[in-house]
Amino acid sequence: MQAPLIRKTSEAAADAGIWSLRFNFRYVDSKSEASRKFVDEVDDLLGGVRLARRECGSVPIFIAGASMGARVCALASADPDVAAMIALGYPLHPRFRPEVRNPPEWPKIVKPALFVQGDHDPFCDLARLQEELPRLPQRYKLVVIRNAGHSFEPRGEKRDTFPDVWAAVEPWLAPVRDGEDQIAR
């Protein structure tokens, strides 16, 4: 919940007039490990979706996560209350092992999906991701942040990469902000 990328994204959404909720998965608060196949984490996320539905009525609900949270979003994306997902630093494969194929959550991504990736992410070879994306049944978009790692930490020059991340995310959230049913292309 306090991870800088999650905090900044949530705050930027709120500043743009979009209701935003961030939370810790239960394993974080209990200082334990993530559950097998992320069952508890999906349950935690869907609890947040239920809260958002009660608080926000019929507006589209977008789920977003970074790294493992993006995998949890993939698993939860089939829920009827989820309109789309946003994956920040999606871990497509183990670190520096793009030959590992078929992430188990990939077939669960059945809603429109935005992928924002650093071009130096050791957990997501961009060529591999571009190979996998056409397998998704709904619209998707990939935005690559240049000279950035897995958590969008800058490579080379010192800079704040968050403005680039938000520039990718904000148009995707326009339907929520504007009360529309269409998702950005």
Secondary structure by P-SEA (a helix, b strand, c coil): cccaaaaaaaaaaaaaccbbbbbbcccccccccccccaaaaaaaaaaaaaaaaaaccccbbbbbbcaaaaaaaaaacccccccbbbbccccccccccccccccccccccccbbbbbbbcccccccaaaaaaaccccccbbbbbbbcccccccccccccccaaaaaaaaccccccccccccccccc
